[in-house]
Amino acid sequence: MRISFALAAVALSTGALAEDIVIGQSLPLSGPSAAIARELQRGREACVQLVNAQGGIRGKTFKLLTRDDGGEPAKAVEAARELVQREGAVALFGSMGPGVNSALLQWAGGAGAAVIGPYGGDIEVRNQDSGSAFFLTANQSAEAERLASHVSSLGLSRVVIVHAQDRAGAATLTALEEGLGVSNVAPVAIVAVRGDGSDASEAVQGVAAAKAQAVLLATSGRTTIAVLKALATSERGSLPLLQVYGLSSAASPTELLELKNLARGFSMTQVLPLPRDARVPLVATFLAAMRNAPGDRTYAELEGCVAPLLLAEVLRRKPAEPTRATVLQALRAAAKVNLGGFEIDLGDRTRPGSRFTDIVFVGSDGRLLR
């Protein structure tokens, strides 16, 4: 990787100049996913500045333009169309959420616009043949297989899946069932919980009735938080040895910090290295880019950082004027890209992204630990 860890001062123009390589992104900066969207945005912006501070791409600098879609597919498509057709964006960084991703990737495929790093590992979107989507992280199938293998290795045979009654929950449920099947483990029960988590206590009663040894959560955000709270207040007495697991989409570090001790022991798969582990070269680069940002570093910020670093590496390999067509061509021809201990196989279109998976757990203060 050619990007060094030192940062130099860089002045960015407010208007697109001849030396700008314009990139667009549409994110839900308002609405229920706004907190994670802003983390993703911070990571992307910081690493865009890092690329520019290191000389850009043969003297040209990245210019990142952002639009707020509020999590609405139609707004995301309209924003992408404006960014590409009016603002001259040669590529798009990925959006968030199954509905938005599905709509945006369909439009981008027809427009011949590369979409780098759609956020989320849901199988439905990953299986969508857009022709121009470039995923950066392992999908939910890979996460589920890693989690199932871990549970199986511990000899936990009475496994219950708790899933949210929404589109994302259904997709995660499918991934977990398939992952368990690879390890020859069948769930003894599947319990549904409302998308808002309002019946989490009833779901936990179903877990207890199944005499579960392990619970796999096919939930996210507030639903996960509601289930963890319900488990913390009822499970500890009746099921003291219960192990609780989720995928990387189950909860954000911020949400877990708010739970503090109530989330203690909850384990999650992750598709990126721990964002404070500077022993990993990619993370060291990320931390250098984020060195002036307040607060703890998050997985969403790190994932955001990966997109501009990957695009810079790919464009440095191909000495051509960056246009929508040449950027798409360069990404399709890139094959494997190593960003410093984190390899992404852009050439594998059947299971795109990195193969990296990890399992972390929540400590007594709500922080993620390895």
Order of alpha helices (4+ residues) and beta strands (2+ residues): beta-alpha-beta-alpha-beta-alpha-beta-alpha-beta-alpha-beta-alpha-beta-alpha-beta-alpha-beta-alpha-beta-alpha-alpha-alpha-beta-beta-beta-beta-beta
